[in-house]
């Protein structure tokens, strides 16, 4: 299982959408951290991503319950 995790960490083809989003945000944060305005926009996008994730989880739970 550990080797599977290692393979996934180094091969984005195996990443989930959430993992890919997290990595893109991390890269953007490194590139945009010198600008307070850019960082504020990035934080807004991260907040929207969190809302979307919560919405998807809520919908998937409703689907499973139905």
C-alpha positions in Angstrom: 0.0 0.0 0.0 2.9 2.4 0.8 4.3 1.9 -2.7 0.9 2.6 -4.2 0.8 5.9 -2.3 4.3 6.7 -3.5 3.4 6.0 -7.1 0.3 8.2 -6.7 2.3 11.1 -5.2 4.7 11.1 -8.2 2.2 10.4 -11.0 -0.5 13.0 -11.4 -2.4 10.7 -13.7 -3.5 8.8 -10.6 -4.5 11.8 -8.6 -8.1 12.6 -7.8 -9.6 15.9 -9.0 -9.3 17.3 -5.4 -5.7 16.3 -5.3 -5.0 18.0 -8.6 -6.8 21.1 -7.5 -4.8 21.2 -4.2 -1.6 20.9 -6.2 -2.6 23.7 -8.6 -3.5 26.0 -5.6 -0.1 25.2 -4.0 1.7 26.1 -7.2 -0.3 29.3 -7.6 0.3 30.2 -4.0 4.1 30.0 -4.5 3.9 32.1 -7.6 1.4 34.7 -6.3 2.5 35.0 -2.7 4.5 38.2 -3.4 1.3 40.1 -4.3 -1.2 40.7 -1.5 -4.0 41.2 -4.1 -3.2 38.0 -6.0 -3.1 36.1 -2.7 -6.5 37.5 -1.8 -7.9 36.3 -5.1 -6.3 32.9 -4.5 -7.9 32.7 -1.1 -11.3 33.4 -2.6 -10.9 30.6 -5.1 -9.8 28.2 -2.3 -13.0 29.2 -0.4 -15.1 28.5 -3.4 -13.4 25.1 -3.9 -14.2 24.2 -0.3 -17.8 25.2 -0.8 -18.0 23.1 -3.9 -16.4 20.1 -2.2 -19.0 20.4 0.7 -21.8 20.6 -1.8 -20.5 17.5 -3.7 -20.2 15.6 -0.4 -23.7 16.6 0.6 -25.2 15.5 -2.8 -23.3 12.2 -2.7 -24.6 11.4 0.8 -28.2 12.2 -0.4 -27.7 9.9 -3.4 -26.4 7.1 -1.2 -29.3 7.5 1.2 -31.9 7.4 -1.5 
